Structures are given as structure tokens and as C-alpha cells.
Amino acid sequence: MVSGVTPDSLCRGGVRFRAGGTDTCLRHAQPERPHMPWYFFAILGALLDAVYYALIKKSLKDVNQYVFGSGAFFTACILLLTISWLRGFPALDAQFWYAAIASSLLNAVAASFYFKALRLTDLSLALPMISFTPLFLILTSWFMLSEAPSWYGALGILLIVAGSYVLNFTSSKLPLLAPLQAIYRNKGALLMGGVALVYSVTTNLDKIIVVHSDPYFSSAIVFLFLGVLFAARAARAGRQARTRARQKIPAVLTAGLLSAGAAVAANIAFTSQIVPYVISLKRLAVVFSVILGALFFKEKNLLTRSLGASLMFTGVVIILLFQ
């Protein structure tokens, strides 16, 4: 018997350690058993992502992104750590920490590429490139997790990618393939393609983290690492930038809550479905973003975007019918 552990100290499938007069519950990692189907959580994550990006679009006009981001990440971390404490902390192994550190570092790189790409090129050339993450996932998930969609599932993913590409393409003056053609001569488009590729790796790492902990604690640690990395950059932003951010505290807290909710929803979906399917359905965030953009930002070009939405919904139906 392990020292400090007795049969009476068992807690929710784990063990309760007593140290310094404080009991701490450590649960061995077990797959969560969601009461709702996986696609409910994937679509919920997409909806929360859409609200999050709408909030970011409105809030980042006059606030340093690193100051705002660090506050949002720390908010999400504190919320999820509190939930984990109430549920009982999972027992962790070395693979958890390797994946968590790698995911955090790569996500920080992706965020840096993302911001730089948006500074270097137009949205109409940059954003469509992010649509290719589910396509890259077909390869990276097979290599990292031995997960592969069926042939029908792959068709559904391709339709979702195509629809997402069309939805993100906002220019009425450029040809539809302009973002792909721009890779050869536009550094911003190339960087955003790199972001899509990095995300196809970090998403698989996120599933490894979930499998070796739980949907709550896993994201709490990643948000903690991201918060530290962004805070290091925010420290160089200057006092004026931090003062402006204080005026946006409600938005920072809301962004943290939305990030935490979207991450947990995706993590729960990961426990019962392969990564390419989950992330493909999460791309419905683009559809929700179009709706929010039309309602609150008076964005137009809805006819073209309706075509993209139709392609995406067709892909979703194929995945759900033939998964």
C-alpha cells in the first residue's frame, strides 16, 4: 500500500493524499462518458468559438492583443482549475506533460504567425487558409493517433473545408483561388497556411492531453502555459497598453469564459470521436460567425457565404450519417 493512502481515502475512482493537513484527490485518467452525443459538444464548441471571435473583433481595436490574450487565458485557467479542484485532480504521467508543453509552445507560435499574417495581408487572402486544418488532420491524426475517417467521412471533411474556404473568402474583386495562388508571393497567406498546419498538430496533442487527464484539467494547464507566454510579451507593451486593457476587463473575463467553454466542449467530443470529425464540425463556427456578423457588424456578401454554408452543412450531414 502506498504511504499516506488508505482504503478510506479513495475518492471518485482515485486516491486522496494528505499533505500538510490538506487532502488532495488524484484520479487516474479515465475517458469521460458524455451523456450527450459527441456532435452536440462539437457544435457547442463551434458556437462558443463564434461568439468568442465576435467579441475579439470588437474588443481588439484599441487593446494590445497580448495584454488582452494573457488576461483571457488566465481567466480560463482559473475557472477550469477551480472545476478540477471541485471534481478532483487527475493523476498525471510524463506523456501528459510532454504533450501539454508541446501544445502550448506550438499554439504560441501559431498565435504569433496569426497576428503577423493579419498585419501583412488582407483578411480575404489570409483567413481562407485556416480552413485547411481539417484536411491536414486526416494525415496528422493518422500519424499521431492512428485515427482515420471513412471514405464517406473524408468526403464530408472535404465539403466542410470547401465550404469554410468559401465562407472565409470575403473579397468580391479577387478570384476564388486567389488565397491559394498568393502562397507563392504573399508572406501573410503563407504564414496563415502555416497556422493551419500547426493547428493540425496541436489538436492531436490536445487529445493526448485529454486522454491522459480529463477535459477540464487538460485545458487548464494549456491555458496556464499560454497565459504565461502571452504575459511575457505583454510586459513589453507599456503602461498605456495595460491601462487600456483595464477598461476592457469585462470583455477579457467574458473571452476567458468563452475560451474555457469551447475548449471543454471540444475535449469532451474528443473522448468519443476521432479528431478530424470533431474539428470539422467545429468549423461550423464560421457559419455562426457569418450570422453574428450580419446581425451585429452589418457584414454583407451573404449570397456567396450561403453557398459556403450549404457545402458545410452537406459535409456535416454526410459525417453524421456515415461516421
Summary of the structure (lengths in Angstrom):
residues: 323
radius of gyration: 20.5
end to end distance: 44.7
largest distance: 71.4
contacts: 1137
relative contact order: 0.20
helix: 73%
strand: 5%
